[in-house]
Amino acid sequence: MTTMVLDIGGTAIKSGLYTDGKLTEIREIPTEAKQGGPHVVERAKELIADYRQRHPFQRIGISTAGQVDPVRGRILYANANIPDYTNTPLKDIMEQEFQVPTAVENDVNAAAIGEAAFGAGREHSDFVCLTYGTGVGGAIFTGGKLFSGSSFSAGEFGAMVTHPEQRNAGQDLFSGCYEKYASTTALVNDARKLDPALSNGRLIFQRMEEPPVRQLVDRWIIEIVYGLTTIVHMLNPSCILLGGGVMEQSYVTEQIRETLYRNIMPSFRHVKVQKTELGNRAGMLGAAVLEQGR
C-alpha cells in the first residue's frame, strides 16, 4: 500500500510517498500561510493531484500545524500563523476530493509518532517530545501510545507558566508562558537586542566564542530547563526527545542534559535526554503510520 503524506507547516508543505517503510518522491513548497487556511488547503490539493497523475496511492496521511481532532480530521484551533484555518474539515475535504481514506494529526504529535515508529523513541514506551522553533510544541507517549487528553490537545507545553510575574492573560494568553522564553524565537529576539545582525540561530551559534553571546545562549538554556524540570517531575518519562533545528547544536543538548540533572530529584535522573533522529522527515513518517500511533 502506498500512502500520500503531507506535512503542512507555517513555512513549507513537505510531501512524499510512503511505501513499505520508505519515503520517496519528497518535495517541499512554500505554504504561503499568510494567505489563509483556504489557500493552504488549495495548495495541498494541487500538490496531491500532481502526485496522483504520476503515482497511484491508496490513502492520505497529513501532519499539520494547529490543534487537531484526529477522529474527525478537523482543525480545532490554529493561531495567526495560518489565518482562517480553525475549523477546517481537512479529512472530509481530502476524502471528497480524492476518494481515499485520509488521516490527519497535529504536526508535533505526528513527529512523535514518527520517532516512536522509526526514530529515537523506538526503545521507549513512555517519553515526551518537544520541538523548539517559532513556539514550543509537545507530545506525550505513554504505554507506547500517544496520549491526546480529553480534547486531543495534550502536550501544549509551550503554555506552561514559567514566569508568573510577567503574566497578563487578559492582554496576552501566552504572557509569562514557556514558549515566550524557551522558543528559538525568544533566543533570536534576545540576540537581536545584543546585536541586530544576530537574526537567526545559525548566526548566533557561529559567534558562540564571544562571551556575551555564550551568556545569552546559556540563559536561554536555563529557560528550557525550567519547563523540562516541571515536565519530568509531573510525567516521569524515561526519555525526553528534543526537536527543532536549534537542537542540532551539540552544545545545546549537552548543556540541557547537564543542567536538567542538577535540577531534578535523584529518583528521576534515569531520564534520557536526546535529540530527535528523523529531522524534517519525522512529521511525514508519522503521518504515514498514524493509525499505528494510537
Disulfide bonds with the S-S distance in Angstrom:
none
